Amino acid sequence: MKKLSLLVGMLFLFGSNMGNSQSIDTEKTYELTGKSKRGKLAQVERTEGGNYKLYYITKANNTKAKIQVYTFDKDFNFMDLSEEEILFDKIKAKYSWFNFNGELYSVDAITLNWNPAAPLKLKKKRITYKYDWLLLGYHKTVKVLDKVKPRDEDGNKYFAKKYFEDETTGDLYIVAGVAPGAVSKDAGAQLTDLRLVKFDWNLNKVAETKIPFEYGQEVAFGQAFLEPDKNNSEANTISGGALVFAPTVWKGSSAPKDDNKGNFTYVEFDKDCKIVARENFDNPSPGWKIDAAQWTWNEKGGRDVYLYGAAAFGKDKYYNVAVQSGKKKSVQVMKVSSGKIEYLTESVLEDFETQKVLPSTSKKGKTYSGKNKPNFSFLPLSSGGFVLYGQYYDAEGVPGDFTAWHFDSNGKLVANYMRNMVNKGKLKNGISHTMFENENGVFWVAYESSGTGEMVWFNPVITKVDVKNKSMADPVSLGIEGKKQTYFIDKSFPMLGVSETQHVYFGSDRRGKNIWFCRVNL
C-alpha cells in the first residue's frame, strides 16, 4: 500500500528522540460495498485464530434485524461477507454482546430537589429508555411522579447534605442531618446527628446508618463508587462510596464547635450503607477543595482511594468559609488504602511549573493556577506511584493543552508532563484520551479532533512518557496519507483487539467508504 512506506518512514524519522517508542506493524484499507444497505458497526470480535469479525446491524422490520458480518484475517486481508436476518428476541441468545432489552423499557427510581436548608422531599421518577437503531443505543427520558417527605423513627426531619443516584436499581443514597424542626430555628442537631440513608425506587427506606459527631460538621466531599451496568452502557450502579467531613460553624447554631479547624474525618461505606472505614486526619489546609476521588482494587482485596484538589491559604477559617477563597497555594493528595489513611501530601503551585516536562515539538505549556482544574483520569503505576492526566479548557469550553501530574509512591509530585494539541479541531467538552503502562513504558493515546460543529472526526495521537527518566517523546499522529489527515477512528470501536505491546486502530475515511486498519507496536 502506497501510504504504508510513507507512514513507517515518518515514524522512523521521529525515532531519534522517540527511542523507538512506536512503529506501524501493518496498515491496510478496504472499500466496503453496498454502503446504503450496510448498518452500523455493533461489535468487533477477534477469533481464536486471530481473525477479525465486524458485525454491522440494521433494523429490517418491526420484528427482525439484519446482520452483516465482515471477516478479515489477522493481517486485515478481506476473507468473507455473510448476511442474516434474525428476530429481536433471538439476537441476545445468539450474540451475548448485543445489549438489547427491548425497544422500550422503564426503570422506576427516586430523586430530590437538593436544598440543604429545607427538609428533605423525595420524588419518584420513571426513567424510560428507547432504543435507537441508528445509534444502537438507548435514549433516556425522565418523568417525575409521586412525592414524599420522609422522617426518622422519632418524627425528625432529614436535611440532605449530599446524595447519589443508582441508575440501575433506582436506589438513592443520602447523607443527611437530622433535626426536629425547621433549619431556621436551630441547625445544631443536623450538624452533629448525621446519617447515611438509602431509599429504594418505591420511596421505601431500606437502610439507615448513623454517623455521629461531637462537633458541627460539613460534608466537604462525597463520591459514590460506580460500576458499569452490563446491559446498558448509559447506566451505572453503586457499590459504595467515600465521604469527607470537615468542622464547621453556622450562625445561630447550638452545635458545639471544634477549635481544631483541620480536624477532618474520612468515611467509607458499602452498597448497604454499612460504614467500612472511619478515620480522623489533620488537614493542613481547611480550605482544601477536593475535586474528585479515584480508586482501584489493591492486592489485599480492598480499595486504594486517592482524593485530590487545590487548597487555599491559611488555617484560621473553617472549611465552609476557607474553601471559597479564590487564592490557591497548593494541591493536596490523600491516599486511603483498605480504609486506612496512608498519606496526605501538599505540592505548592510553583512545583507544577518547575517540574514541567514537554516534548520538543510543544511550546510552553499552560500554567496551573489552582482555578483552571482539568477533568482528570487516573493511572496507577507499577512503581507504586500514579498519574492524574487531563486537559485544560478555555472560557468557551474548547480543549487545549494536555497535562499529566506524576506523583511517586509517597504522594510527592515528581513531574508535570504537558503537550500542546496536534490537531486544531474546535470540539467542545473535551477529547477522549487514555494512558496505560506496559513493559516498555507509559503511552498516552489521545483521539484529537479535526473539523468543527457537527462535522468532527478523530484520529489517534500517541505520545510515549518515560516516567523513570522524566521525559516525553514527540507525539505521532496516525492516519496520515502524505501530509493530509485521511483516516479517522470509528467512534464506537476505535481499537480492535489490544495487547500490552500492540494496538489495532480501526476507522475509515470521512465518507465511511474505505475502512482503515492500523496495527502499532508499542
Long-range contacts (C-beta under 8 A, 24 or more apart in sequence): 1-27, 1-28, 1-29, 3-27, 3-480, 3-481, 3-482, 3-486, 4-28, 6-481, 6-482, 7-478, 7-480, 10-476, 10-480, 11-476, 14-473, 14-474, 14-476, 17-359, 17-360, 17-473, 17-474, 18-464, 18-473, 18-474, 18-476, 19-464, 19-466, 19-473, 21-440, 21-441, 21-443, 21-462, 21-464, 21-473, 21-522, 22-443, 22-462, 22-464, 22-476, 22-520, 22-521, 22-522, 23-520, 23-521, 24-478, 24-518, 24-519, 24-520, 24-521, 25-502, 25-519, 25-520, 25-521, 26-75, 26-76, 26-517, 26-518, 26-519, 27-516, 27-517, 27-518, 27-519, 28-75, 28-76, 28-77, 28-516, 28-517, 29-487, 29-514, 29-515, 29-516, 29-517, 30-72, 30-76, 30-78, 30-514, 30-515, 30-517, 31-513, 31-514, 32-70, 32-512, 32-513, 32-514, 32-515, 35-512, 35-513, 38-68, 39-66, 39-67, 39-68, 40-134, 40-135, 40-136, 40-492, 41-490, 41-492, 41-493, 42-67, 42-97, 42-98, 42-136, 43-95, 43-97, 43-98, 43-493, 44-493, 44-496, 44-497, 44-506, 45-97, 46-496, 46-497, 49-74, 50-74, 51-79, 52-76, 52-496, 52-497, 55-95, 57-98, 57-136, 58-133, 59-133, 60-85, 63-87, 63-88, 64-88, 65-91, 65-133, 72-517, 76-517, 76-519, 99-230, 99-231, 99-232, 99-233, 100-131, 101-129, 101-231, 101-232, 102-131, 103-130, 103-131, 104-128, 104-129, 104-130, 104-131, 105-129, 107-167, 107-168, 107-170, 107-201, 108-145, 108-170, 108-201, 108-202, 109-165, 109-166, 109-167, 109-169, 109-170, 109-171, 109-172, 109-201, 110-165, 110-170, 110-171, 110-172, 110-199, 110-200, 110-201, 110-203, 111-144, 111-165, 111-172, 112-160, 112-163, 112-172, 112-174, 114-160, 114-163, 115-160, 116-159, 116-160, 116-161, 117-159, 117-183, 118-159, 118-183, 119-149, 119-157, 119-158, 119-159, 119-182, 119-183, 120-149, 120-150, 120-157, 120-158, 120-159, 120-160, 120-174, 120-176, 121-147, 121-148, 121-149, 122-147, 122-148, 122-149, 122-150, 122-172, 122-199, 122-203, 123-147, 124-148, 124-201, 124-202, 124-203, 127-167, 127-170, 129-232, 129-234, 136-492, 137-233, 137-234, 138-232, 138-234, 140-234, 146-203, 148-203, 150-197, 150-199, 150-203, 150-205, 152-178, 152-195, 152-208, 155-180, 156-180, 156-189, 157-181, 157-182, 158-195, 158-197, 159-183, 159-190, 161-194, 161-218, 161-219, 161-222, 162-219, 162-222, 162-243, 164-222, 164-223, 164-224, 164-238, 164-241, 166-236, 166-237, 166-238, 167-229, 167-234, 167-235, 167-236, 167-237, 168-229, 168-232, 168-235, 168-236, 168-237, 169-200, 169-201, 169-237, 170-200, 170-201, 171-198, 171-199, 171-200, 171-201, 171-206, 171-238, 172-198, 172-199, 173-197, 173-198, 173-224, 173-238, 173-241, 173-273, 174-198, 174-199, 175-211, 175-219, 175-222, 175-243, 186-252, 186-253, 186-254, 187-250, 187-252, 187-253, 187-255, 188-216, 188-253, 188-254, 188-255, 189-255, 191-216, 191-217, 191-218, 191-248, 191-250, 191-253, 191-255, 192-216, 192-217, 192-255, 192-256, 194-245, 196-269, 196-273, 196-275, 197-273, 198-272, 198-273, 207-272, 207-273, 208-273, 209-269, 209-273, 209-274, 209-275, 211-243, 211-245, 211-267, 211-275, 211-278, 213-245, 213-265, 214-256, 214-258, 215-247, 215-255, 215-256, 215-257, 215-258, 215-263, 216-247, 216-248, 216-249, 216-250, 216-253, 216-255, 216-256, 216-257, 216-258, 217-245, 217-246, 217-247, 217-248, 217-265, 218-245, 218-246, 218-247, 218-248, 218-318, 218-319, 218-320, 219-243, 219-244, 219-245, 220-244, 220-245, 220-246, 220-264, 220-288, 220-290, 220-319, 220-323, 221-290, 221-293, 221-307, 223-292, 223-293, 225-295, 225-303, 238-271, 239-270, 239-271, 240-268, 240-269, 240-270, 240-271, 240-276, 240-303, 241-268, 241-269, 242-266, 242-267, 242-268, 242-293, 242-295, 242-305, 242-307, 242-336, 243-267, 243-268, 243-269, 244-290, 244-307, 246-283, 246-286, 246-318, 246-319, 246-320, 247-286, 247-318, 247-319, 248-318, 248-319, 248-320, 249-318, 249-320, 261-286, 261-315, 261-316, 261-317, 261-318, 261-319, 261-322, 262-286, 262-315, 264-319, 266-334, 266-336, 266-341, 268-303, 268-305, 268-336, 268-339, 276-339, 277-336, 277-338, 277-339, 277-340, 279-336, 279-339, 279-340, 279-341, 281-334, 281-341, 281-344, 283-332, 283-344, 284-311, 284-315, 284-332, 284-344, 284-346, 285-311, 285-312, 285-313, 285-314, 285-315, 285-322, 285-329, 285-330, 285-332, 285-346, 286-315, 286-317, 286-318, 286-319, 286-322, 286-323, 287-311, 287-312, 287-313, 287-314, 287-317, 287-319, 287-322, 287-323, 287-324, 287-325, 288-312, 288-319, 288-323, 288-332, 289-323, 291-373, 291-376, 292-376, 294-376, 294-377, 294-378, 294-386, 294-388, 296-378, 296-380, 298-337, 298-338, 300-337, 300-338, 302-337, 302-338, 302-339, 303-336, 303-337, 303-338, 304-335, 304-336, 304-337, 304-338, 304-380, 305-335, 305-336, 305-337, 306-333, 306-334, 306-335, 306-336, 306-378, 306-386, 307-333, 307-334, 307-336, 308-332, 308-333, 308-334, 308-376, 308-388, 309-373, 310-370, 310-371, 310-373, 311-346, 326-371, 327-370, 328-369, 328-370, 328-371, 329-370, 330-370, 331-370, 331-405, 331-413, 333-407, 333-411, 334-411, 335-411, 343-410, 343-411, 344-411, 345-407, 345-410, 345-411, 345-412, 347-412, 347-413, 351-413, 351-416, 352-405, 352-413, 352-416, 353-416, 355-413, 355-414, 355-415, 355-416, 356-416, 356-418, 357-415, 357-416, 357-417, 357-418, 357-470, 357-471, 357-472, 358-417, 358-418, 358-419, 358-472, 359-419, 359-463, 359-472, 359-473, 359-474, 359-475, 360-474, 361-419, 361-420, 361-474, 361-475, 362-418, 362-419, 362-420, 363-420, 365-401, 365-403, 365-416, 365-418, 365-419, 365-420, 366-392, 366-400, 366-401, 366-403, 366-418, 368-403, 368-416, 374-403, 375-430, 376-405, 377-433, 377-434, 377-435, 379-435, 379-436, 379-437, 379-442, 381-437, 381-442, 381-467, 382-437, 383-408, 383-409, 383-467, 383-468, 384-408, 384-409, 385-409, 385-414, 385-467, 387-417, 387-435, 387-442, 387-467, 389-417, 389-433, 389-435, 389-444, 391-430, 391-431, 391-433, 393-430, 396-428, 397-428, 397-429, 398-426, 398-427, 398-428, 399-427, 399-428, 399-430, 399-431, 402-433, 402-444, 402-446, 404-435, 404-444, 404-465, 406-467, 406-470, 414-470, 415-467, 415-470, 417-444, 417-465, 417-472, 419-463, 419-472, 419-475, 421-448, 422-448, 422-461, 422-475, 422-477, 423-448, 423-449, 423-450, 423-459, 423-461, 423-477, 423-485, 424-450, 425-449, 425-450, 425-451, 425-452, 425-456, 425-457, 426-452, 427-451, 427-452, 427-456, 431-458, 432-458, 435-465, 438-500, 438-501, 438-522, 439-500, 439-501, 440-501, 440-522, 441-465, 441-466, 441-467, 441-468, 442-466, 442-467, 443-522, 445-503, 446-475, 447-489, 447-494, 448-477, 450-485, 450-488, 457-488, 457-510, 458-488, 458-489, 458-491, 458-494, 459-485, 459-487, 459-488, 459-489, 459-507, 460-489, 460-494, 460-503, 460-505, 462-520, 462-522, 464-522, 478-505, 478-518, 478-520, 479-505, 479-507, 479-516, 479-518, 487-514, 487-516, 487-518, 488-516
